[in-house]
Amino acid sequence: MKKWMSILLTALLSIAVLAGCNTENKTESKETEASAASDNDNDSKQITALVGLQMEMIHTIRKNLEAVTAYEQSQDAALQEQAVSSSKLIANELRGLEIPSDLSKELQGDMKESVELLALYFEERAATLKPDADLTEMEAAFAAFHEKIGATFEKAGLHAPNFEKDVN
């Protein structure tokens, strides 16, 4: 009988110890899941902010681009002044865009640089809105912009955007 009691007591103690360990593992597991969910939520907010800023940039470009493309296609001198003004206006409005606070400090800095490079592209484009203009600096500014914004989006786990169709 003593033998059976000692086996029963040992079994009960073992079960109690295992149950306690299992509860501790569940707590750690819940903390890990909560941390992962928080990271995913942060990533999701950053992705949403980046895509939202990209859409703002495109909207800013498109609303004033018509005069620029009209001049580039026609080379009509009567349209030149309006095209130059529109290109400069796009550059100024791009610089006025607010960088979302949902982005990490690093991504905020990268996007500020990207927006500035795109604004420089439109300033260079304004300077080339004349017959037989040298497009080298304008093309270099656009390439630098694409390189910077592509690297920024890839840091966030997104594909690099292509603004080619949005600026023409």
N, C-alpha and C positions, 0 to 999 in steps of 0.2 A: 504494500500500500504506500509506503514512504517512497518507494521507487516511482510509482505512478504519479504521486503528488509532485515529486521533483521534476519529472518529465513535463507534466502539465504546467507547472510554474515556469520552467525554462521556455516552453512553447509560447506562453502568454507574454513573457518578457520580450522574446524575439519579435513577436507580432507588434507589440507596442513600439519597439525600437524602429522597426521597418516602417510602421505607419508615420512615426515622427519624421523620419528621413524623407518619406514621400511627400509630406506636407511642405517641407523645406524646399524640395525640388520644384514643387508646383509654384511656390512663391517666387523663386528665382526665375522660373520659366515665364511667369506672368510679367515680371519686371523686364525681362529680355524682350518679350513680345511688345510691351508698352514702349520700350525704347526704339524698337524697330518700326513700330507704327508711327512714332514721333518723327523719326528720320524720313520715313516715306511721306509723311504729311509735309515736312519741310521741303523735300525734293519736289513734291507735287506743286507746292506754292511757288517755288522758284521757276519751275517749268512753265507754269501758268503766267507768271510775271514776265518771263523772257518772251514767250509767244505773244503776250499782250503788247509788250513794247515793240516787238517786230511789226505787229499789225498797226500800231500807232505811227511807226516810221513810214510804212507803206501808204497809209492814209494821208499823211502829211505830204508825201511826195506826189501822190496822184491828184490831189485837189488843185495843185498849181502847175502841173507838168504839161498841160495841153499847149500852152503858148510856146514852151521850149521846143517841143517836138514839132509843132507846126512850122516854126522857123527853120529847124534843122532839115525838115523835109522839103520846104519850098525855097529856102535861102532868099525869101522876100525881104528886102531891106525895111519895108514898112513894119514888119513883125519883129525885127531884131531888138528894138528897145524893150518891148514888152517881154520878150524871151529872156533877156538879160535880167530884168527886174524879177521875173518869176523864179529864175534859177537862184538868185540871191535871196529871195523871200523863202524859198524852200530851205536853204542853208540856215537862215535865221530861225525859222520855225523848228527845224530839227534840233538846234541848240537849246530851244525852249522846252523840249520834251522833258518830263519828269521821269527820272530813273526810279523804278519801284523799290520801296524799302523792304519788300519781301525777299529781295535778292541778298545773297551774302555780300559782305564788303568787297571781296575779291571780284565777284561777278558785277557788282555795281560799278567798280572802277573800270573793268573791262568793257562794259556797255557804254560808259561815258566816253571812253576812247573810241569805240566803234561809231557812236553817234557823231563825234567830232570828225572822224575820218570821212564819214558820209557827207557831212556838211562841207568839208574841204573839197570833196569831189564836186559838189554843186557850185562852189565858188570857182573852181577850175573850169567847170563846164560853162559858167557865165563868161569867163575870160576867153573861151574858145568859140563863142557864138559870133563869129565873123568869117568871112570867106577865107579860105586857105589857112585856117588856124592849125597850129601844131597841137595835136591831141595827146602827146606823150605824157605830160604831167597829169592830165585829167585821167587817163587810163591807169597811170601808176597810183593815183589816189584811190581809184575804185578798186584796184587789186589789193591795196593795203587794207581798205575797209573790209573786203570779202575775207581776207586772211584773218583779220582780227575778230570779226563777228563769228566766223566759222569756228575758230579756236574756242571762243567763249561758249558757243552753243554746245560744242563737243564736250567741254568741261562739265556741263550740266547733263550730259548723257543724251543730247539731241543731235540730229543731223544738222550739218551746216546749212544755213539758208542761202538761197541764191536770189539776189535782188536784180539780176540782169533784166528780167522782163518788167520789173517795176520802175526802172529808171528810163526806159525807152518807150 
